[in-house]
Amino acid sequence: MEEARPTPVLEDIEGTRTKLASWLSEQRGYPVDIPELTVPDGNGMSNVTLLFDIQWQENGQTRTQSCVGRLQPEIQRPVFPSYALEPQYRVMQALARHTDIPVPELLGLETDTALLGVEFYIMARIDGRVPSDMPPYNMDGWLMHETSEAQRATLWRAAVDMLARYHQIDSTALDLPELQLPPGKTALQAQLDYWQQYHDWALEGRTHVIGQRALDWLKANQPANEPTALCWGDSRVGNMMFAPSLDGVVAVLDWEMAVAGNPVQDLAWFNYIDATFAEGLGIPRLPGLPSYDDTVAQWEAATGRTAEHYDYYWIFAGMRYGLIMSRIMLATGQEQEIQGNFVCKMLERYLDQLG
């Protein structure tokens, strides 16, 4: 049902097209046209994505560049209490300047809301294939219907290789404020503080029985002396764009959840998201995908890091995703699913195993 869609929907597409063309013309210093602008389906829950081409005249010829726009969401009940575009733009800028992690070419950021009513940024569009989140890729879509088991294994291993490549970066060299911690707090303590605050905000005065239980367990069992780096935060195959051959990642996307932490949290999130699409929904994983144990082993071998405390971060991933999904259920009027959605029920089973 369209009214239950958690992604903000852009209403004035034609007006946005005209304003963006004018803004890009000013940025570039010559006239730019946008013939058409579309809003895609299939990925993302917290922002508006725009797809369009820009055209301009150069040496008597028409030049064209494909672009992607990201708009700050403006809805009554957003998924997150705040959603600033500048931090994610800044992270991608730093990765582009100082690393070989493939991020989209950035074409401009606008933090003044006077033009479109919200912040936005523009990126160059990259050709590639992204597994679908809505519906999950193991229920429908090209990854399910158009690939062999061997191709799926290749794609998965390429994704893990990219994750490991990212976790080999010396993130201190990026000089990002996201790596600064509150005085007297570890990275994990700061994150747990955030997610407790998120719980209180997202549930609008309710107590989420499963989410709070997970938070209490996580607070009581925090690992000590952990490595700290810039974590991607939303590490999953649905946030990677793959080459047509599926043997390489051509772009790493969506950096709005980047945060200081133990890189093992990215590894656990990577596997946990896939598990919710299978175990959480009561359906099989796509045949050919390597096991989670194989994924951990591949990541450890590639990074030279240990996945110690992986089980802790499995629960951490479940808590985060469970609270986010519960917020979406509340925001879309699905009251009966706030506590009982499939993500939270899966988390509850793992909490029960802890005793």
N, C-alpha and C positions, 0 to 999 in steps of 0.2 A: 504493500500500500504506500502510495507516495507520501501521505501525511506522516508516516512512521519513519521516513528516511532521515537518518541522523546527520547526513551531510547538508550543510546550508546550500540552498538553491539560489542561484543568481536570477533575479527577476528582470532587470532592465539590460538585456544583452545588447541591444542596439545602441543604447546610450553609453554603455561601457565600451563598446567597440570604438565609437567616435572619440570618446575622451582618451582612451589609451593611444589611439593613433596620434592625437594632438600632443600627448605627453612624450611619446617616443620621438616625434618630430622635433620637439624642443630639446630633448636630451641629445639627439644626434646632430642637430643643426641643419637639417635638410628635411623636406617633406617625406613623410612615411604614411603609407596607406595600409589598412587592415581590411581586406575584402570580406572576411567572414570570421566569426568568433563562436566557438562551441564550448559546452560544459560536458565533459565525459562522465560516464558511469563506471563503476567497477572497483574503484580504489579510494581509500581514505574515509575518515569519519569526522574530521575536525576542521576542514578548510574548504575553500572553493578553488577548484582548478579550472583554468581556461586554456583552450588550445586555439591557436591562430597562426596565420602567416603574416609577415610584414613585407611590403613591397616598396621599392624606391628606384629612382632613376640614377644610373651611374654610367658616365661616358656613352650616353645614348642608348643604354640597354636597361631593361627591367631586371632588377635583382630581387631575389626572394630569400627570406630566412624564416624557418619554422620556429615557433616560440611556445613556451608554456608560461602562464601567469598563475601566481598563487595569491589569493586574497584572504585577508584576515576575516574569520567568520563573524557575522553579526546576526545572532539569533537569540531568542529569549532565554533559552536554557542551553548554553554551550556545553561541550564535553569537558572543557578545562576552564578553570576560573579566570585565567589570563592566557592570551595567545599572541605574543609579540613576534612579529616576523623578523625583526632585526637580528636577534640572537642566532636564528637558524641560517640567515643569510651570512652572518659573520663567520659561523663555523664553516660553511661551504667555501667562503673566500679564503680562510686560513688553510683549508685542506688543498684547495687549488694552487695556492702560492707555495706551500711548503712540503707537499707530499705528492705521491703518484696515485692516490685514491681517485678514481674517476667520478667526478661530480659534474653536473651540468655547468656550461658556461653561463656566468651571471651577466645580465644585461642591464640591470638597474633595480634600485630599491626606492620606494616612496613611503616615508613614514608620516608625511603630512596627509591627514584624512580629508582635506578639502576637496580633492578631485573626485574620488570614488566613494567617499564616506568611510573608507577603511584603509589600512595599510596594504601595500601589495609589493611584490617583486616579480621581475621577468627573467626567464632563463631561455637559453637556446634549447630547442627540442632535439632529442637524440633518437635515432632509429634503433629500435630494439623491442623485446617482448617482456612484459611484466605479468607474472601470475596473478590471477584475480583474487581479491579478497571477498567481494560480494557478487556472486556467491563464492564460497571458498573453492580454491582450485582443485580440491579432491572431490567436489560435488559436480562441477561443471566447468566448462572453459577449455581453452586450447591445450593446457598442460595435461588435462585428463583425456581429451579426445584425439589430439593430434601428435602425441609423442609415444615413443616406445619406452619400455622399462629401462633400457640402456641410456636413452636420452635423458630420462628423469634423473638417473643416477649421476650422469655427467653434469646436469644443471645443479643438482644439490651440492656436489663436491666443488663445483666452481664457486658457489655461494659461500661455502665454508672457507675456501681458500681466500676469498675476498675479505671475509670477516677476520680471518687470521692476519691477513696483510694489514688491515686497519689496526689491529691490536699490537702490531710490531712498531707502530709509530711512537716516537718520543713526543708525546702530546704536550709536554712542558714547553717545547719549542714553538708551539702554536700561539702561546701568549694570549689565551682566551680567558675572559672573566668567569666562564663556566667552571673553570678549574679551581677558583678561589672558594675556600670553605669558611663557614661561620667560625668565629673564634671558639676554640675549645671543642669543636665537633669533628668527628671523622666523616669521611664522605658517606658512609653508610648511615650514620646517625642523622646527618642532614637529610638524606633521602627519606628515612623513616619518619622524620618530623614532617616532611612535605606530604607524604602519603597519609599520615594521620590527619593533617589539615585538609587534604583532599577528601578523605572520608567524611569529615564533618561538613564540608561545603557541599559535596556531591549528593549526599543523602538528605540534605535540607532538614536537619533535625532528627532524622531517624538514626538508629544504630544498625549497621549491617552486621548481622550475627556472624556470618562466615568471614567477611572481610576484617572485622575487628578481632576475631579469634586469630586469624593469620597475622595481623599486626602485632598482637600481644606475644605470639610465639616468636616472631622475628625479632622483636625488641629483647626478649629474654634469652635469645640464642645467638647474639651477634658474634661473628668471628672477630678475632683480634689480629692485628699486624697484617693487614691486607695491603696488596698493591693498589695504587690509585692512578687512574688514567682518565682520559676523556672517553666515556662510553657513548656509543651511538644511541642507545636508549630504545630504539624501535627497530632492532635488527631482525629482519625476516625476509624470506624470498620475495614477498609481495612488495618490498621496498627496494628491490634490485631490478635493474633492466639488463636483460641478457642478449647476447649476440644471437643472430639467427641460427647459428650452429649450436647454441646452448652450452658451449664449452668455455664461455667467458662472460664476465660482468662488464658491461659498457658504461653503467652509471649506478651510483649509490644514491638513493633518494631519501627525502623526509628526515630532517635533522632536528625537528622541533622538540624531541625528548632527550637531546644530548645533555649529558650530566657527568660530573665527576663520580667515579666509582671503581669497583673491581671489575675488570673486563669479563670475568666469568659470568657476570649478570647478563651481558649481551649473548653469550653462548647459551645460557639457560633459557633466556627469552626466545631465542631463535628456535630452539626445540619445542618449547612450551606452546608457542603459537601454533606450530604445526600439529601438536598433540590435541589442542582444543578443536581443530578442524576435523580430527578423526575420533579419538577416544571421547572427547567432549561431546561430540554429536552422535556417538554410537555407530560410526561407520568406519570402514577400513582406511588406512593410509593408502596413498597411491602406490601400487606395486612398482618396485624399482628404487624407491627412495631408500638410501642407507639408513641403518638404525641410528638411534640417538647415541648409543654407546660408540658406534663407529664415528659418528660426528664429533663426539668429544675427543676421541683418540686422534682424529685427523687434525682438529684444532690444536691440541697439545703438541703434536709433532711439528706442526707448521709454525707455531708461535714460540716454542721453547718454554711456554708457561705451563703451570699445573692448573688443572681444573678443580683443585681443592675447594671445598665448600660449594660444589655444584648443587648438591641436594638442598642446601640452604637457599640458593638463588632460584631453584625450581619453585619453592614456596613463595619466594619474593616475586617471581614472575606471575604466579597465580594470583597473588594478592593484587598486584597492579592491574592486571587484565580484568580480574573480577570486579574491582571497583569501577574501572572505566566502563565495562559492559553494564554494570548496574546503573551508573549515571545515564547511559544511553537509554536504558529501559525506563527510568524515571522521566527523562526528558521527552520521551516519545509516548508517554501515557500508558505504558505496559506495567502497571502496578504489580501484577501478580508475578512478574518476572524479575523484579528488583532483587529479591533474595533467591529466586529459584531458577535463574537462567543457567544455561548449560556450562558456562565458564565457571560460575561459582560452585555448581554442583561437583564439577571435576576437582576444584580446589578443596572442597569439603572432604572428598574421598582421600585425598593425599594428607590432609590434616588428621583424619581418622587413623591413617596408617602410622602417624607419629606417636599416637597414644596420648 
